[in-house]
Amino acid sequence: MMSVICQSLDFGRYVLDHVACGCSSNTPLDRCAVRSYIKPCSKGRKTRHQTRTLICARRNIGQCRVFSTTQPETVLNGITGGSQPFLELRKEPRTPISSTNLFEVVADDLQKLNQNLLSMVGEENPALVSAAQRIFGAGGKRMRPALVFLVSRATAGLVGLEELTVEHRRLAEIIEMIHTASLIHDDVLDDSDMRRGKETLHQLYGTRVAVLAGDFMFAQSSWCLANLENLEVIKLISQVIKDFASGEIKQASSLFDCEVELEEYLTKSYYKTASLIAASTKGAAIFSGVDRDTTEKMYEYGRNLGLSFQIVDDILDFTQSTKQLGKPAGSDLAKGNLTAPVIFALEREPRLKEIIETEFSEPGSLEEAIELVKSRGGIERAQELAKQKADLAIQNLQCLPEGVFRYALEDMVTFNLERID
């Protein structure tokens, strides 16, 4: 019998006052499926054991005896006599999800990724090295590689993989490098001064260095991709780079166009955001070797999450302050990029079309347009659309086994929506 105790363990959805997992398996503890991937006990509460936040959770966790007790010492002294009560979960209002605890289950994977990103740039060009150090050291949630790791570990369980492959890890690095390259080019095209509250690369080093840095990262990621020697994944990720260009062209050709349809907006959002996320999640599943139905569901999960994520970003452009955004509020609208909140508000407010078609030439016209978007239901209807895509993303995860990795993927969807709560 093996028993581990934790007081007030937070499982994300439920909280247990005292938890004991009694498992008769002979599997060594260090072979357990979860190991250090369970969330630690709530901060500020005393834990029984100051170890690696370790809980016995084998792959067939559903068959393990797990029960709650108000006397944790009884577990340490051995459990005898009578059957123990099965796990009783008491629901509590969940606290908002943060990116810190969201990615905790793949924290070790992300740490290795951070160490490898700079080495992928190389040391041939001092300007590129300097630019890369600033880019990769600028923070960011590393959401896309985290998704690669979460899907990799969730799908690995379906086929009995004990550990991630080299291909899984290299895919995460490639995805982050492609994403970073796209941000550099976006900032140049949009002439953005700030990114995550810091000066953009072209502001610091000039447009020439910024464009070349982005080009180099695209090229380097393509070279690394080719070395994976998986034709399906090569085609998948190569399409993403093409989609980036298509998205930029679509956006540039529809600025200040009040006749833009919602489907056009969603197509552009797919090209600019969801395509890479969908390729990340599908590619991870491919390298796990799961069946085609599962890989397609992972693609749809990434696609729907990516669309929901972009819609939420577009809502925040109207609802957050300049300080929160790290760029001027309403900047997309000011540049003529009409997003979901604007498209919905245009259906109800003719005056908004008049203002936009003047390209905000009158003093105060941008501020008036922002207020019309808010007062004519643009924000609320965009929120509904984001939630619809989020619901689809959750449905796409039903093919995965229950466990911390699937729960983290579900929490990713919730985390995104909580940004607009």
C-alpha positions in Angstrom: 0.0 0.0 0.0 1.3 3.4 -0.9 -0.3 6.6 0.5 0.4 10.3 -0.1 -1.3 13.1 1.7 -1.9 16.7 0.8 -4.0 19.2 2.7 -6.5 21.4 0.8 -5.4 20.1 -2.6 -6.7 22.2 -5.5 -7.6 20.0 -8.5 -8.7 23.0 -10.5 -12.4 22.1 -10.5 -12.7 20.9 -6.9 -10.9 21.3 -3.5 -10.2 18.4 -1.1 -9.6 19.2 2.6 -7.4 16.1 3.1 -6.7 13.7 0.3 -5.1 10.3 0.5 -4.5 8.1 -2.5 -4.1 4.5 -1.6 -2.8 2.4 -4.5 -1.9 -1.2 -4.4 0.1 -0.9 -7.6 3.8 -2.0 -7.6 4.6 0.7 -10.1 7.4 2.8 -8.6 6.3 6.3 -7.6 8.6 7.9 -10.1 6.8 6.1 -12.9 3.4 7.5 -12.1 1.8 9.4 -14.9 1.4 12.7 -13.2 4.5 12.9 -11.0 5.2 16.7 -10.6 2.5 17.7 -13.0 -0.2 18.1 -10.4 -0.9 21.6 -9.2 0.7 22.3 -5.8 -1.3 22.9 -2.7 -2.8 26.3 -2.3 -0.2 28.9 -1.3 -0.3 29.9 2.4 -1.6 26.5 3.5 0.6 24.0 5.3 1.4 20.9 3.4 2.1 17.6 5.1 5.2 16.8 3.0 7.6 19.3 1.5 8.5 17.3 -1.6 7.9 17.7 -5.3 4.1 18.2 -5.0 3.8 14.5 -5.8 0.5 12.6 -6.0 0.1 8.9 -6.9 -1.8 9.1 -10.2 -1.2 6.2 -12.5 -2.8 6.2 -16.0 -5.6 4.0 -14.7 -6.2 6.6 -11.9 -9.9 5.9 -12.2 -9.3 2.5 -10.6 -7.2 3.8 -7.7 -8.8 4.1 -4.3 -8.9 7.8 -3.5 -10.7 9.1 -0.5 -10.9 12.2 1.8 -10.3 12.1 5.5 -10.2 14.7 8.2 -7.6 12.6 10.0 -4.6 12.4 7.7 -2.5 10.6 10.3 -4.7 7.5 9.9 -3.3 7.1 6.4 0.3 7.3 7.6 -0.4 4.7 10.4 -2.0 2.3 7.9 -5.7 1.9 7.0 -7.4 -1.0 8.6 -10.9 -2.2 9.2 -13.9 -1.4 7.1 -14.2 0.2 3.7 -13.0 3.8 3.3 -15.5 6.3 1.8 -15.0 7.0 -1.9 -13.8 10.4 -3.0 -16.2 13.2 -2.1 -15.6 16.4 -4.0 -17.0 19.6 -2.8 -17.4 22.2 -5.4 -16.1 25.7 -4.6 -16.2 28.8 -6.7 -13.0 28.6 -8.8 -10.5 31.4 -8.8 -9.6 33.0 -12.1 -7.0 31.0 -14.0 -3.5 32.6 -14.4 -1.0 31.7 -17.1 1.4 30.6 -14.3 -0.8 27.8 -12.9 -2.2 27.1 -16.3 1.1 25.9 -17.7 2.4 24.4 -14.5 1.9 20.9 -15.7 4.4 21.5 -18.5 6.7 23.9 -16.7 9.7 21.7 -17.1 9.1 21.3 -20.8 8.8 25.1 -21.2 12.0 25.7 -19.2 13.9 23.4 -21.6 12.3 25.3 -24.5 13.5 28.6 -23.3 17.0 27.3 -23.0 17.0 26.0 -26.6 15.4 29.0 -28.4 18.5 31.1 -28.4 20.7 28.3 -29.5 18.5 27.9 -32.6 19.4 31.4 -33.6 23.1 30.7 -33.6 25.9 33.1 -33.1 26.8 34.0 -36.7 25.4 37.6 -36.7 25.8 39.8 -33.6 22.8 41.9 -34.6 20.6 38.9 -34.9 21.8 37.5 -31.6 21.2 40.8 -29.8 17.7 41.0 -31.4 16.9 37.4 -30.5 18.0 37.9 -26.9 15.6 40.9 -26.6 12.7 39.1 -28.3 12.9 35.8 -26.4 13.6 37.6 -23.2 10.6 40.0 -23.5 8.3 37.7 -21.7 5.1 36.3 -23.2 3.0 33.4 -22.2 4.6 30.8 -24.5 1.0 29.7 -25.2 1.7 27.9 -28.5 4.6 25.7 -27.3 2.6 25.0 -24.1 -0.2 23.7 -26.3 2.2 21.5 -28.2 3.4 20.0 -24.9 -0.1 19.6 -23.4 -1.4 17.9 -26.5 1.7 15.8 -26.8 1.4 14.5 -23.3 -2.3 14.0 -23.5 -2.1 12.0 -26.8 1.0 10.1 -25.7 -1.2 8.5 -23.1 -3.4 7.1 -25.8 -0.6 5.1 -27.3 1.5 4.3 -24.3 4.3 6.7 -24.8 6.2 7.2 -21.6 8.0 10.4 -22.5 7.9 13.1 -25.2 10.0 12.5 -28.3 12.7 14.8 -29.7 10.2 15.6 -32.5 7.6 16.9 -30.0 10.2 19.2 -28.4 11.6 20.5 -31.7 8.0 21.2 -32.9 7.4 23.4 -29.9 10.6 25.3 -30.6 9.7 25.8 -34.3 6.2 27.0 -33.5 7.5 29.6 -31.0 10.1 30.8 -33.5 7.5 31.1 -36.3 5.1 33.0 -33.9 7.9 35.4 -32.9 8.9 36.0 -36.5 5.3 36.9 -37.4 5.1 39.3 -34.5 8.2 41.1 -35.7 6.8 41.5 -39.2 3.4 42.5 -37.8 5.0 45.3 -35.8 6.8 46.6 -38.9 3.7 46.5 -41.1 1.5 48.1 -38.4 4.3 50.6 -37.4 3.7 49.6 -33.8 5.9 51.3 -31.2 5.1 49.0 -28.3 4.8 45.2 -27.8 4.0 43.9 -24.3 4.7 47.3 -22.9 8.2 47.5 -24.5 9.7 49.1 -27.5 9.3 47.0 -30.7 12.4 45.6 -32.5 12.2 48.0 -35.4 12.1 51.0 -33.0 15.3 49.8 -31.4 17.3 48.5 -34.3 15.6 50.0 -37.3 13.2 48.5 -39.9 16.0 46.8 -41.9 17.3 44.7 -39.0 13.8 43.9 -37.8 12.6 42.6 -41.2 15.8 40.6 -41.6 15.5 39.2 -38.1 12.0 38.0 -38.9 13.0 36.6 -42.2 15.9 34.7 -40.6 13.6 33.2 -38.0 11.2 32.0 -40.6 14.1 30.5 -42.6 15.7 28.9 -39.5 12.4 27.4 -38.4 11.8 26.0 -41.9 15.3 24.4 -41.9 14.5 22.8 -38.5 11.1 21.7 -39.8 12.7 20.0 -42.8 15.0 18.1 -40.5 12.0 16.5 -38.7 11.6 14.5 -41.9 7.8 14.1 -41.5 6.2 15.2 -44.7 2.7 15.6 -43.2 4.0 18.0 -40.5 6.2 19.8 -43.0 3.2 20.5 -45.2 1.1 21.5 -42.2 3.5 24.1 -40.8 4.6 25.4 -44.3 0.9 26.2 -44.9 0.9 28.3 -41.8 3.6 30.6 -43.2 1.6 30.9 -46.4 -1.5 31.7 -44.3 0.3 34.5 -42.5 1.0 36.3 -45.8 -2.6 35.7 -47.0 -4.0 37.1 -43.7 -1.9 40.3 -44.0 -3.0 40.7 -47.7 -6.6 40.2 -46.7 -6.3 42.8 -43.9 -4.5 45.3 -46.0 -7.1 45.1 -48.8 -10.1 45.6 -46.6 -9.1 48.6 -44.4 -12.0 50.9 -43.6 -14.3 48.7 -45.7 -17.6 48.7 -43.9 -19.0 46.1 -46.2 -16.8 43.4 -44.8 -18.7 40.3 -43.8 -18.2 38.3 -40.5 -17.1 35.2 -42.5 -14.3 37.3 -44.1 -13.2 38.5 -40.7 -13.1 34.9 -39.4 -11.1 33.7 -42.4 -8.6 36.5 -41.8 -8.5 35.6 -38.1 -7.8 32.0 -39.0 -4.9 33.0 -41.3 -3.3 35.4 -38.8 -3.9 33.5 -35.5 -5.8 30.2 -35.6 -3.8 28.5 -38.4 -0.6 28.3 -36.3 -2.4 27.2 -33.2 -4.3 24.5 -35.1 -1.0 23.3 -36.7 0.6 23.2 -33.3 -2.0 20.9 -31.8 -2.4 18.7 -34.8 1.4 18.4 -35.3 1.8 17.3 -31.6 -0.8 14.6 -32.1 0.9 13.4 -35.3 4.2 12.9 -33.5 2.4 10.9 -30.8 1.3 8.5 -33.5 -2.5 8.6 -32.6 -5.2 7.8 -35.2 -6.3 10.3 -37.8 -9.6 11.0 -36.1 -7.8 12.2 -33.0 -5.3 14.3 -35.0 -8.2 16.0 -36.8 -10.0 16.7 -33.5 -6.8 18.2 -32.2 -6.6 20.4 -35.3 -10.2 21.6 -34.7 -9.5 22.2 -31.1 -6.6 24.5 -32.0 -8.6 26.2 -34.8 -11.6 27.0 -32.5 -9.4 28.0 -29.6 -7.4 30.3 -32.0 -10.5 31.9 -33.4 -11.9 32.5 -29.9 -8.5 33.9 -28.8 -8.5 36.4 -31.7 -12.0 37.5 -31.0 -11.2 38.1 -27.4 -8.1 40.1 -28.3 -10.3 42.2 -30.6 -12.8 42.8 -27.8 -10.0 43.9 -25.4 -8.9 46.5 -28.0 -12.1 48.3 -27.0 -12.4 47.4 -23.3 -8.9 47.7 -21.9 -6.7 50.7 -21.2 -3.6 51.6 -23.1 -1.5 50.5 -20.1 -3.2 47.1 -20.0 -2.9 46.6 -23.8 0.7 47.8 -24.1 -0.5 49.8 -27.1 -3.1 52.5 -27.7 -6.7 51.4 -27.0 -8.8 51.2 -30.2 -5.6 51.1 -32.3 -7.1 48.4 -34.7 -10.1 50.6 -35.5 -7.9 53.6 -35.9 -5.9 51.8 -38.6 -9.1 50.7 -40.4 -9.0 47.1 -39.3 -12.6 46.3 -38.7 -13.0 43.4 -36.2 -16.0 41.5 -34.8 -17.2 44.2 -32.3 -17.2 46.7 -35.2 -18.9 44.4 -37.7 -21.7 43.6 -35.2 -22.2 47.3 -34.3 -22.3 48.3 -37.9 -25.4 46.2 -38.4 -27.3 48.5 -35.9 -25.7 51.9 -36.3 -25.5 53.7 -39.7 -23.7 56.6 -38.1 -20.7 54.3 -37.3 -20.3 53.6 -41.0 -20.2 57.3 -41.8 -17.5 57.9 -39.3 -15.3 55.0 -40.4 -15.5 55.9 -44.1 -14.1 59.4 -43.3 -11.1 57.5 -41.8 -11.5 59.5 -38.6 -10.5 62.8 -40.2 -12.7 64.8 -37.8 -11.4 65.5 -34.3 -13.0 63.2 -31.7 -14.4 60.9 -34.4 -12.4 57.9 -33.3 -13.6 58.3 -29.7 -17.2 58.6 -30.9 -16.8 55.4 -33.0 -15.5 53.5 -30.0 -18.4 54.6 -27.9 -20.9 53.5 -30.7 -19.3 50.1 -30.8 -19.8 49.7 -27.1 -23.3 51.1 -26.9 -24.7 49.2 -30.0 -24.0 45.7 -28.7 -20.8 45.1 -30.6 -18.9 43.9 -27.5 -21.7 41.6 -26.2 -22.3 39.9 -29.6 -18.5 39.4 -30.1 -18.4 37.8 -26.6 -21.1 35.4 -27.6 -19.1 34.5 -30.7 -16.0 33.9 -28.7 -17.9 31.6 -26.3 -19.4 29.7 -29.3 -15.9 28.9 -30.6 -14.8 28.1 -27.1 -17.6 25.5 -26.6 -16.6 23.9 -29.9 -13.0 23.7 -28.7 -14.1 21.9 -25.5 -16.1 19.4 -27.5 -13.0 18.6 -29.6 -11.2 17.4 -26.4 -13.6 14.7 -25.6 -11.5 12.1 -27.4 -8.6 12.6 -25.0 -8.3 10.6 -21.7 -9.3 12.5 -18.6 -6.3 13.8 -16.6 -4.3 16.8 -15.8 -3.2 17.4 -19.4 -6.7 17.4 -20.8 -7.9 19.5 -17.9 -5.2 22.1 -18.7 -6.3 22.2 -22.3 -9.8 22.8 -21.1 -8.5 25.5 -18.7 -6.8 27.1 -21.6 -10.2 27.8 -23.2 -11.6 29.1 -19.9 -8.5 31.3 -19.3 -9.0 32.9 -22.7 -12.7 33.7 -21.9 -11.8 35.0 -18.5 -9.8 37.8 -20.1 -13.2 39.5 -21.0 -15.1 38.6 -17.8 
